[in-house]
Amino acid sequence: MKQIMDRRQFIKRSAVITAGAWLLGTKTSFGKISPNEKLNIGCVGTAGRAWQDVMGVQGENIVALCDIDSNNLAKAGQKFPQAKQYQDWRKMLEQKDIDAVVIGTPDHTHAVATISALKSGRHVYCEKPLTHTISEARLVAETAHQTGLVTQMGNQIHATPHYRRVVEIVKSGALGPIKEVHCWADSPWETKPLPTGEPVPPNIDYDLWLGPVEPVPYSKEYVPFNWRRWWHFGGGSLSDFCCHLTDLAFWSLDIKYPSTVEAEGPPVDANCAPPWLIVRYEYPRPGQQSLKLVWYSGGKRPSYELPKWGNGVLFVGEKGMLLTDYEKHVLLPEKDFTGFVAPAHSIPDSIGHHAEWINAIKNKGTTTCNFGYGGMMTEAGLLGNVAYRVGKKIEWDPKKLTAKNCSEADQYIQHHYRKGWKI
């Protein structure tokens, strides 16, 4: 534990020192970007979800593009011919005119790219989940806080008017004190045998794609998309959807870190995330009863009689329930809420998730899904996977990042990088 704390202290000191040195020499220094001036942005990842992020900031100056797939990179370069092209994001960060970085890579490379960008003095937008391990999530959040740079986790549903209206209803007390929250996602991942390996396509730099994790033979089962199924790179449905669906609970109820976590699912596979999972969290709330938050995936659902929606979130209060998905919500039982008048809007509508980040950089403002907030949701999803993999109810110490009753959990909590990679 002393090593963990020493590492944190080092990150804090080095992040501040490095960022300060960078900021003194560029227009990225606080207050020197005019609100009317376009940012110079470097984008790590140019296909799939990453391309949507590039499109989200295309109104600024895209001055650098990075992708381990030369075909994707060339295609993106046609859209932004003025941008310099890289396959290695570490080389991209050496480009001095970059003000901010957008990261849309797989989970296992989020932390190394994000912390490097922050320590170089760049503002960062990174896709969800924020990291691949709990220790990385905490270090990313701490580094962002210490540097004072503007961050936003790519949880785009957070910016919708619908989510804001749901939060307003819950906060209004219309449901009474909330006792439970249930969140569920379909998105099952079939368990598969570990790939044996195959030749790497000539357009892919697989070593750069692996980044900090220990090498395994290349397979199209990993690149470009199915990496999320495998523990080595992702965390299955829970880490994929946790930030989207638990967001409403974190936002409206101001929960932070759980005290206990336990999970059930099919027998644990050493390599694959489970096709279904149920995770039960207890969140302490000073001065009131702890909150029960339950996660379901792979077709599992809470036992309440509910409309047959897809992904969903259910708030259970003393006066009633609220069921919501990404676009609609209903108060239950409906007869008890006949004539219900929604509370006045208290949360301003978003100008757009990417636009919030850009605006905050230019005007020295804040974002609504910064790495401190996004890191807590990321940790929750990752911790559920840890509880499942060790097969025990975890008693969680959020300050020390340890399972107090389960030392074997540490192997999944802490990041482990191959030689040559560190944060």
Disulfide bonds with the S-S distance in Angstrom:
none
